[in-house]
Structure formats: C-alpha cells, structure tokens
Amino acid sequence: MTQAEMVEQDKIQVYTADECGPCQEVKVAVQEGNFEILGIEGQVGIETIDVAEGENYTLLEDLSIEAIPAAYHGVQQCKIFIDEETKRVTFDCRPESEQQADEQKANS
C-alpha cells in the first residue's frame, strides 16, 4: 500500500447538511480541532461532505444513511457524541461490541 493510499484510507467521512443544527456543531468542532476519535490508531483526517451539494445526496442511499450527521471510517459507522457544555465532538469508531460493552457499564 502506498503512502497516498494509506492517507486516503485514514479518513473519517462526516456527512452533514447546512439546514441541520447538530451538523453545524460537528462542522465547527472539526474546523476548530475540538474533537476526539476513539478506536482508530495513528493519524486520521476528517472530511466533511455536505449531502445537499451536487449529487452528494446519493451517498445517503448508497450507504443506507437514515439520519445526519453521520460518520464512517471505511465501512465502519462511527457514533457521534457532542458534549453540550464544551461542544467537543467524539467520533466513536470502535467495533459495535466495544461500544455496547461501555454503554452497559455506564447504565449499570
């Protein structure tokens, strides 16, 4: 794998739209670097994709996205959490089993 291919793969794609309030919070947090990523080692870029621009809306169907904002690292869907006090965004890209284990601990 070339360096360019590694860089291309090591990206979280965040799907947003201008009329979506939480999407705007996510976009601002990404622009300001006010985010963290769980479950991915090393350098990871974030690409925001406005689904209302051009033909980007077809990506919603292609990926079976039902709600935005939505984030993916490859085929792994990442959960998005926004801290209402700090506006810090967390992209949780860990496997579903790890996410569920943490949720069960928190609810115990």
Order of alpha helices (4+ residues) and beta strands (2+ residues): alpha-beta-alpha-beta-beta-alpha-beta-beta-beta-alpha
